[in-house]
């Protein structure tokens, strides 16, 4: 019996690693193959805005902003990010767009990926992976036949 339990735990760990890899692929898909900082910034802001629109009816405006602000804070640990200067009632991501546009294309992509990863990880920890996957499908235009945890071609 303990051997079966160990097997299940290792299967769960593998599934967790696979999910992280597939989330990386989904974020890369959303950001596209842009080589210009402005285009990377625009893609990142579109991804954040669309996810926030999906989330807002579920948790409300203040909680949505809190998740965004926390994601900026968490992304800051891996890559320098600006502090959020938005009011919770605003849906203005111009400071994010300006910050990303001012970076090199590679740095803009890295910072965008860190922010989106933090946002999705936070969301999954709060509402669960299944609901998060459904929200990502809707927000990011991922087809129902291809879950966000699968590679998108």
Secondary structure, DSSP 8 states (H G I E B T S, - for coil): -HHHHHHHHHHHHHHHHHHHHHHHHHHHHHHTT--SHHHHHHHHHHHHHHHHHHHHHHH-HHHHHHHHHHHHHHHHHHS--------TT----HHHHHHHHTS-HHHHHHHHHHHHHHHHHHHHHHH-HHHHHHHHHHHHT--TTS-TTS---
